Amino acid sequence: MNIEDIRNDILNYNDKLFFNSASSSLPATSVVKKITDYLIEEQQIGGYKIEEERSEDINGFYVQSSKLLGCKPNNIAFAYNSTDAYSKALLSIDFKKNDVIITSDDDYVSNHFQFIALQKRIGVKIIRIKTLVNGDLDIHNFKELVAKYHPKLVAVTHVPTNSGLVQDVVTIGGICSQNNILFLLDACQSVGQLVVDVKKIKCDFLVVTGRKWLRGPRGTGILYVSNNVLDQGLYPLTIDGNGALWNKEDDFEIFKTAKRFELFESSRALVVGFAEALRYLNAIGIEQVESTNKNLITKLRTNLNDIKGVKIFDKGSVTSSILTFRKEGKSLEEIKTKFQKNNVFYSVSAKPWGFIDFEKKDIDWVIRLSPHYFNTEKEINKVSEIIESI
């Protein structure tokens, strides 16, 4: 991995201190070029003709996604974002009153909204796994919940948006597989920064957005659908002609692949750009990316732990390239002003985005830093010095 080449492949990086890949990372120039070139051709010959001529580039999305996740192209569907993918997966399940969904305290806010909506409309029950003192999921408690409630679905977020915590989804997936329970994994903050293998995790659905660690364009996402789900004949409530054949007056025949979870209309230019972002990552190697990220975030955590007044809020025996902190006696506005003056790109996680976690921590906001493989140790030290000077 040539870090200099990678940084030169980001337009006008200059003196930015970009630590916000958990929000929306910086795409490579080749990604943007693929999109703009496609749009220019679309302008010249129309959307249908260009789609026909660029079918191989479009198909690259399925090939590169499956390569990254360790599955087959038939298991991949394009989505407009992770929430789009998540809702399609969730609404393919025929929930009835008193069906149980087991989830965690650290699942993403949009996921909790959908669970609560199902609770209000249908009467499903939401059960949350206990967490240990260190922030890890209580696996013993999870096993007890499975035995007691026989859930229809287990839904867990791999890495929460408001914390560097990495949840033990491999163990969760194994237990679900042994008990024939559907497992929906939100990997929005893990795919692209960590090695994620769907066969090892044994999830039935996995969702991820393109704009974060994958360095793809906004308005893109991936939905992985297992053979188990496809064989069961599950399909989304919002199916259209892209996912099924209308062959009877009051019935239809769903297609065999995960494309049954797609809608016909999408920006093919974004699909091609996203395919390039995935190809770019696969060419570098996700193992190399994870190793580099681990070194960078370890350095950042070490630096911040040594700064007086800084408190890091990430729990868990395993953490990722997301770091959340506050500085004693310093307001959010003071930190934001200092970061803006020094061209630091960051994010603020607030209580509404992780209500249960923030309640436990008795805080209402944290600063979130998320370095990625194109960052350097020099930048880590520089942002640490800025935080110390606040």
Disulfide bonds with the S-S distance in Angstrom:
none
